[in-house]
Amino acid sequence: MTTTRQYVVGPEEDLILGTKYRKNSIIFGIIGLFIFGVGFGAMAFLTARKAEGYGVKATAGKVLGILAFVSGAIFLAVYFANK
């Protein structure tokens, strides 16, 4: 006899997942300001969007993601223009 478990995701689990994604987006954004901004900036922005999908505000992650992405793109443009 096999039994299957069904996991019900309620508002508490949504809040926990949302805050986890918010925290990760801030971490990705800060890392992106210093190391490979294009990749980490995109990851920060997308992770912040996931957090907002769970109902948690992630404005800091979005802003850091955009700043990291733009600064990384400018750095790459200047670097390859001088080569």
N, CA, C and O of each residue as an XYZ file, in Angstrom:
332
protein
N       0.834     -1.170      0.000
C       0.000      0.000      0.000
C       0.886      1.243      0.000
O       1.767      1.394      0.847
N       0.647      2.099     -0.931
C       1.435      3.329     -1.009
C       0.588      4.505     -0.560
O      -0.612      4.579     -0.825
N       1.233      5.391      0.106
C       0.559      6.613      0.524
C       1.297      7.791     -0.075
O       2.520      7.776     -0.214
N       0.563      8.770     -0.413
C       1.171      9.989     -0.930
C       0.864     11.117      0.029
O      -0.229     11.218      0.586
N       1.851     11.947      0.200
C       1.668     13.106      1.072
C       1.426     14.327      0.212
O       2.087     14.528     -0.807
N       0.508     15.108      0.616
C       0.252     16.362     -0.077
C       0.643     17.484      0.863
O       0.208     17.542      2.013
N       1.461     18.360      0.353
C       1.901     19.492      1.152
C       1.078     20.707      0.766
O       1.015     21.094     -0.401
N       0.470     21.281      1.739
C      -0.340     22.466      1.513
C       0.509     23.684      1.854
O       1.033     23.807      2.961
N       0.629     24.565      0.895
C       1.402     25.780      1.114
C       0.418     26.881      1.480
O      -0.446     27.260      0.689
N       0.570     27.372      2.676
C      -0.325     28.407      3.160
C       0.373     29.754      3.218
O       1.485     29.905      2.713
N      -0.274     30.726      3.829
C       0.306     32.067      3.910
C       1.610     32.117      4.703
O       2.480     32.932      4.399
N       1.759     31.264      5.710
C       2.993     31.276      6.484
C       4.170     30.809      5.642
O       5.256     31.386      5.703
N       3.947     29.755      4.849
C       5.009     29.243      3.991
C       5.346     30.235      2.891
O       6.508     30.369      2.508
N       4.335     30.931      2.379
C       4.582     31.969      1.375
C       5.454     33.081      1.951
O       6.362     33.573      1.282
N       5.180     33.466      3.171
C       5.972     34.514      3.817
C       7.408     34.061      4.034
O       8.344     34.836      3.835
N       7.581     32.815      4.439
C       8.935     32.293      4.660
C       9.704     32.242      3.343
O      10.853     32.680      3.282
N       9.084     31.715      2.288
C       9.756     31.652      0.984
C      10.027     33.048      0.432
O      11.089     33.292     -0.142
N       9.085     33.956      0.600
C       9.262     35.320      0.110
C      10.412     36.035      0.794
O      11.194     36.723      0.138
N      10.521     35.879      2.108
C      11.623     36.532      2.814
C      12.965     35.890      2.456
O      13.993     36.567      2.431
N      12.953     34.587      2.181
C      14.182     33.917      1.748
C      14.632     34.470      0.397
O      15.812     34.764      0.206
N      13.699     34.611     -0.534
C      14.040     35.173     -1.841
C      14.470     36.632     -1.729
O      15.375     37.067     -2.441
N      13.826     37.393     -0.842
C      14.218     38.797     -0.648
C      15.652     38.897     -0.141
O      16.439     39.706     -0.633
N      15.985     38.070      0.844
C      17.336     38.070      1.405
C      18.361     37.680      0.338
O      19.418     38.301      0.227
N      18.043     36.657     -0.436
C      18.961     36.222     -1.492
C      19.131     37.293     -2.560
O      20.228     37.458     -3.093
N      18.073     38.022     -2.881
C      18.198     39.069     -3.900
C      19.102     40.197     -3.424
O      19.857     40.761     -4.215
N      19.031     40.528     -2.151
C      19.919     41.562     -1.611
C      21.371     41.080     -1.633
O      22.278     41.842     -1.968
N      21.584     39.820     -1.277
C      22.943     39.266     -1.307
C      23.487     39.270     -2.729
O      24.626     39.681     -2.952
N      22.683     38.815     -3.700
C      23.121     38.813     -5.097
C      23.418     40.230     -5.580
O      24.379     40.440     -6.320
N      22.606     41.200     -5.172
C      22.816     42.579     -5.590
C      24.107     43.159     -5.047
O      24.826     43.857     -5.761
N      24.405     42.875     -3.791
C      25.640     43.386     -3.195
C      26.860     42.733     -3.837
O      27.849     43.404     -4.130
N      26.784     41.431     -4.052
C      27.892     40.752     -4.727
C      28.057     41.302     -6.135
O      29.179     41.480     -6.608
N      26.951     41.570     -6.800
C      26.996     42.086     -8.162
C      27.611     43.459     -8.275
O      28.123     43.817     -9.336
N      27.576     44.238     -7.210
C      28.208     45.555     -7.249
C      29.724     45.448     -7.315
O      30.395     46.373     -7.773
N      30.268     44.319     -6.857
C      31.719     44.168     -6.798
C      32.269     43.129     -7.772
O      33.387     43.279     -8.265
N      31.500     42.078     -8.056
C      31.986     40.979     -8.894
C      30.939     40.676     -9.969
O      29.777     40.426     -9.648
N      31.335     40.695    -11.215
C      30.509     40.298    -12.355
C      29.066     40.789    -12.217
O      28.140     40.007    -12.004
N      28.909     42.093    -12.345
C      27.633     42.737    -12.111
C      26.516     42.329    -13.037
O      25.354     42.334    -12.631
N      26.831     41.973    -14.280
C      25.769     41.642    -15.223
C      25.047     40.368    -14.777
O      23.817     40.326    -14.756
N      25.795     39.356    -14.428
C      25.185     38.088    -14.021
C      24.480     38.174    -12.682
O      23.321     37.780    -12.552
N      25.184     38.688    -11.693
C      24.586     38.780    -10.365
C      23.477     39.826    -10.309
O      22.534     39.679     -9.531
N      23.573     40.872    -11.113
C      22.504     41.865    -11.156
C      21.215     41.275    -11.689
O      20.135     41.536    -11.159
N      21.334     40.477    -12.739
C      20.152     39.821    -13.290
C      19.565     38.825    -12.293
O      18.348     38.735    -12.134
N      20.441     38.081    -11.626
C      19.959     37.125    -10.624
C      19.259     37.844     -9.475
O      18.240     37.368     -8.975
N      19.799     38.985     -9.054
C      19.180     39.749     -7.959
C      17.803     40.244     -8.362
O      16.853     40.154     -7.584
N      17.694     40.767     -9.576
C      16.407     41.297    -10.027
C      15.367     40.188    -10.145
O      14.227     40.356     -9.712
N      15.753     39.059    -10.728
C      14.802     37.961    -10.896
C      14.408     37.339     -9.561
O      13.258     36.938     -9.383
N      15.336     37.255     -8.634
C      15.017     36.720     -7.316
C      14.095     37.673     -6.561
O      13.215     37.227     -5.824
N      14.288     38.970     -6.736
C      13.391     39.949     -6.112
C      11.988     39.839     -6.700
O      10.999     39.996     -5.983
N      11.900     39.571     -7.992
C      10.581     39.374     -8.612
C       9.890     38.138     -8.043
O       8.675     38.145     -7.846
N      10.656     37.074     -7.777
C      10.083     35.884     -7.155
C       9.551     36.204     -5.765
O       8.473     35.748     -5.385
N      10.319     36.995     -5.005
C       9.883     37.372     -3.655
C       8.585     38.150     -3.719
O       7.690     37.936     -2.901
N       8.473     39.047     -4.679
C       7.239     39.814     -4.806
C       6.082     38.934     -5.259
O       4.923     39.238     -4.980
N       6.389     37.854     -5.952
C       5.349     36.896     -6.317
C       4.753     36.215     -5.099
O       3.598     35.789     -5.126
N       5.524     36.108     -4.040
C       5.039     35.536     -2.784
C       4.467     36.599     -1.849
O       4.106     36.293     -0.712
N       4.381     37.823     -2.312
C       3.756     38.875     -1.519
C       4.684     39.612     -0.582
O       4.217     40.289      0.335
N       5.977     39.501     -0.783
C       6.955     40.178      0.072
C       7.615     41.280     -0.748
O       8.072     41.031     -1.864
N       7.667     42.479     -0.215
C       8.303     43.581     -0.936
C       9.806     43.368     -0.994
O      10.435     43.037      0.012
N      10.382     43.561     -2.189
C      11.818     43.350     -2.372
C      12.409     44.487     -3.186
O      13.119     44.258     -4.164
N      12.116     45.702     -2.782
C      12.580     46.880     -3.511
C      14.099     46.995     -3.483
O      14.714     47.344     -4.490
N      14.703     46.704     -2.342
C      16.165     46.819     -2.224
C      16.858     45.857     -3.182
O      17.847     46.222     -3.818
N      16.355     44.647     -3.289
C      16.942     43.678     -4.203
C      16.815     44.102     -5.654
O      17.736     43.913     -6.448
N      15.663     44.682     -5.999
C      15.475     45.167     -7.372
C      16.428     46.310     -7.688
O      17.060     46.329     -8.744
N      16.525     47.259     -6.770
C      17.395     48.420     -7.000
C      18.852     47.988     -7.090
O      19.575     48.428     -7.984
N      19.286     47.132     -6.173
C      20.664     46.650     -6.217
C      20.923     45.849     -7.488
O      22.003     45.942     -8.072
N      19.944     45.069     -7.916
C      20.096     44.301     -9.138
C      20.245     45.180    -10.357
O      21.086     44.921    -11.218
N      19.433     46.221    -10.437
C      19.526     47.143    -11.569
C      20.851     47.886    -11.549
O      21.504     48.023    -12.583
N      21.257     48.370    -10.367
C      22.541     49.074    -10.262
C      23.710     48.172    -10.635
O      24.622     48.595    -11.346
N      23.686     46.939    -10.161
C      24.772     46.010    -10.467
C      24.805     45.690    -11.952
O      25.878     45.635    -12.552
N      23.641     45.479    -12.546
C      23.584     45.144    -13.971
C      24.093     46.298    -14.825
O      24.899     46.094    -15.733
N      23.623     47.510    -14.533
C      24.026     48.677    -15.327
C      25.510     48.973    -15.143
O      26.216     49.227    -16.119
N      25.992     48.943    -13.898
C      27.408     49.232    -13.685
C      28.286     48.150    -14.305
O      29.354     48.457    -14.835
N      27.856     46.894    -14.250
C      28.607     45.823    -14.895
C      28.628     45.965    -16.406
O      29.652     45.704    -17.037
N      27.498     46.379    -17.002
C      27.449     46.574    -18.448
C      28.341     47.737    -18.872
O      29.024     47.658    -19.893
N      28.335     48.810    -18.093
C      29.204     49.957    -18.408
C      30.669     49.547    -18.288
O      31.485     49.900    -19.140
N      31.003     48.809    -17.241
C      32.380     48.352    -17.069
C      32.826     47.494    -18.249
O      33.925     47.678    -18.772
N      31.976     46.558    -18.667
C      32.333     45.706    -19.801
C      32.475     46.509    -21.081
O      33.373     46.243    -21.881
N      31.602     47.490    -21.290
C      31.679     48.315    -22.497
C      32.977     49.114    -22.519
O      33.638     49.188    -23.555
N      33.348     49.708    -21.395
C      34.589     50.483    -21.325
C      35.797     49.561    -21.476
O      36.765     49.914    -22.150
N      35.747     48.402    -20.862
C      36.874     47.467    -20.918
C      37.120     47.000    -22.349
O      38.258     47.006    -22.819
N      36.058     46.595    -23.042
C      36.243     46.096    -24.401
C      36.425     47.209    -25.425
O      36.927     46.954    -26.520
N      36.035     48.417    -25.102
C      36.274     49.547    -26.022
C      37.742     49.920    -26.031
O      38.246     50.401    -27.046
N      38.435     49.712    -24.937
C      39.855     50.060    -24.845
C      40.781     48.938    -25.330
O      41.998     49.122    -25.355
N      40.251     47.826    -25.701
C      41.098     46.707    -26.178
C      41.444     46.870    -27.624
O      42.144     46.030    -28.190
